[in-house]
Amino acid sequence: MKKFIALTLVLMMALSLCACGSKAPAEETPAEESAANSKFVFDLNGTQLAVNADFAPLHEKLGEEDSYFEAKSCAFDGLDKTYTYGNVEIITYPDGDIDRISSIRLLDETAATPEGIKIGSTTEEVVAAYGEDFEDVLGEYTYKDGDAQLSILFNDGVVISVTYFSLTNLNA
C-alpha cells in the first residue's frame, strides 16, 4: 500500500510541474488535424476525442456533463476547465478563444480505450494492445505518438490509471 501511495504522489507531483510550465499558447489547429496528429483517440459515446482538439463541437455532441469545474490556468491566459461524463474526465486548456483538450482520464473499470484497456487490465494485456515501445518510470508505462501521450499506471501488474495527455501544452 505504501508503494502505491508513493507512486501516486510521484505521478501527481510530476503532472503538477508539467501543468504549470510556461509556454506560449499552441497555434490554432482544427479538431480534425489534432486527431490526425496521434493514433491515441478515445471514443466517448460515439464521439471521438483527441488531445489538442477544439472541445466546443465535441461538448455539443456529448451534451451536458455530470460535473464541471474551472480554475485560472497557471500556464495559459484563461481558464482550465474540467468536465466529467460518467466514467471519463476531460480537462481543457485555453488557446485564445478556443478550449482544447489537455487530458482524458478514465475514472473506473467501466471505461476502456478502443484497444480494450481499462482499470483492472494486466500488464500483459497492455503490452499486447500497445506493444513494447514504452517508457517505464516507477510502474507507469508511457506511450507517445504525435502530439499525444498515453500513460498507464500499474500497481502489482494491474492497471490503476489510464490517461491521455497533450504533449503540445506540456512542453514535452
N, C-alpha and C positions, 0 to 999 in steps of 0.2 A: 504494500500500500504506500509506503514511504517513497518507493521508486516511482510509482505512478504520480504522486503529488509533486515530486521533484521534476519529473518530465513535463508535467502540465505547467508548472511555474516557469520553467525554462522556455517553453513554447510561448507562453503569454508574454514574457519579457522580450523575446525576440520579435514578436509581432508588434508590440507597442513601440519598439525602437524603429522598426520599418515604417510604421504608420506616421510617425512624426518627423520623418526626414524632410529636408527642404528640397523641393523640386518644382520647377515651373509646371503649370498645368499641361497635360498632354494636348497635342493638336487634335482638332475635331476629326473624328473618324466615323463614318456611317456604321450602324449596328451590323450590317451585313459584312462589311470589311473587317470589323473587330472579330466577328465569329469566325471568319476565314483565317485569321491570324493564329489559330490554335485548333488542334483536334479536341481539346477539352471543352465540350459544350454539354450543359446539363439540361435535361428535359423536365420541366415542371408543368404537369397537367397539359401536355401538348404544346407548351411554349418553350422554345429554345433559348436558353440563357448562356451568354458568353461574357467573360470578364471584359471590361472596357466598352461594352456595348451601351448605347443610349438606353437608359431604363424606362423612359417615359412611354414609348409604344408598347413595351413589354408589360409595364404596370397596367396599362389599359386592357391588355389581353388577359392578364391574371385576375383583374378585379380587385376588390377591397381586401387588404391584408388583414390578418388576425391581430397583429400589433405593429406599432410604428414608433420609432424613436429618432430624434435628430439632435445633433450637437455640433458646435462650431468646429470646423476642421482645423487640425493643427498643422496640416501640410498644404492646404489649398485655401483660396478665398471662397468662403461659403460654408455650407453645412454638409457634414457627413450624415447619411440617413440609413436607418436600419429598418427593414421590412421583414416581418415573419409571416410566412404562409404555411400553416400547419407544421410540417416537419422540416422546413427549409428556411434558413435565414439569408437574406440578401442585403449586403451593405453597399452603398453607393458613395462616390466621391464627386465633388463639384468640378466641372470643367467648363468654365464660363457659364452659359445659361443651360448647360446640359448636365444631368446627373448620370454618371457612368458607373457600371457595376465594378466594384472593387473586389468583392469576395462573395462566394456562395458556400454556405456551410450546411451540411446535413446534420440535423439535430437528434435523430434517433434511428433505430434499425428499420423503420418502415420506409425510409427514403433510400434510394440506391442510384448509383451512377448508371449511365446507359450500358456500361460493361457489367453491371450487376454487383458492384462493390458497395457495401453498406457497413454500418457499425455492427460488429459481430463477425464480419468476414475474417478469414485467416490470412496469414502472410502468404501462404501458397496460392490462395485464390487471387490475391492482389498481383502477385508476380505472374500468374497465368493470364490475368486480364491486361496488365500494362507492361509486362516484360521486366528485364533486369537492368534497364538503363535508368537507374535512380540513384540519388544521393541518400545515404542513410546517416542521419545525425540523431544520436540518442533515441533510436527507435522510431524515428519519423522518416518515412520514405517520401522523397520529393522528386516528382516527375516534372520536367519542364518541356514546353512545346510552344514555340512562337512567343506571344506576349502573355502566356498563362503558365501557372504552376498548379499542380495537383499535389496536395500534401495529405499524407495518410499516416496517422499516428497509431502506434501499436502499444499494447500492454500485454505481456506474456503471449505474443504471437496472435493476438486478436485485435482487430481494428476498433479504436475507441473514438476516432475523429476523422472526418473526411471534409476537406475544404479546398475549393478552387480559389486561387489568388491571382490578381493582376500583377504582372511584373512591371508593367508600364509605370504605375503610380507608386511602386515600392522601391524604385531605384535599383532594381535587380539586374 
